[in-house]
Amino acid sequence: MAFEHRDRFLVTLIAWLLASLGVLVALGAFTPQSFFVVSFIGLLSVMQLYAPAKSGDRWRLPLRALIAACFAVFGWIVHVRVTTVV
């Protein structure tokens, strides 16, 4: 059962990444920063979509470190954007 959730999670996340890349390129708005932000939003959304009802699956535990690192990068991107405006 956990493998099915993990596989569906990965397929959904990869589909989100490819779709967001395609949309950003098609709109001419692709930058590595914008792709990261959209991908990070997708990661958080997919994590919530496949969150277990009762207890966490063991395969989800390493994703916490990835999300913490992504929050740090996101904070850096926000800092850079705010300091360029000011």
SVG drawing of the C-alpha trace seen along z (x, -y; Angstrom):
<svg xmlns="http://www.w3.org/2000/svg" viewBox="-8 -51 27 53">
<polyline fill="none" stroke="black" stroke-width="0.4" points="0.0,0.0 2.8,-2.4 4.5,-1.7 1.3,-2.6 1.1,-5.9 4.8,-6.6 4.5,-5.8 1.4,-7.9 3.1,-10.7 6.1,-10.6 4.1,-10.4 1.9,-13.4 5.0,-15.4 6.8,-14.7 3.7,-15.6 3.4,-18.9 7.1,-19.7 6.8,-19.0 3.5,-21.0 4.9,-24.0 8.0,-23.9 5.9,-23.8 3.6,-26.6 6.5,-28.9 8.3,-28.4 5.2,-28.9 4.4,-32.1 8.0,-33.3 8.2,-33.7 10.8,-31.0 13.6,-31.8 15.2,-29.4 13.7,-31.3 10.2,-31.2 10.5,-27.5 11.7,-26.8 8.8,-28.7 6.2,-27.0 7.8,-23.6 8.0,-24.2 4.3,-25.1 3.6,-21.9 5.7,-19.8 3.7,-21.2 0.4,-20.7 1.2,-17.1 2.4,-16.4 -0.9,-17.5 -2.8,-15.7 -1.2,-12.4 -1.0,-12.9 -2.1,-9.8 -5.3,-10.0 -4.0,-8.3 -0.2,-8.1 2.7,-9.0 4.3,-6.6 8.0,-5.9 8.9,-7.0 7.6,-10.5 10.1,-11.1 13.1,-12.1 10.9,-14.6 10.8,-16.8 14.5,-17.6 13.9,-18.4 11.0,-20.7 13.2,-22.4 15.9,-23.0 13.3,-24.3 12.0,-26.8 15.5,-28.1 16.0,-28.6 12.6,-30.2 13.5,-32.6 16.7,-33.5 14.7,-34.1 12.3,-36.4 15.1,-38.2 16.8,-38.8 13.6,-40.1 12.8,-42.4 16.3,-43.9 16.3,-44.6 13.0,-46.5 14.2,-48.6"/>
</svg>
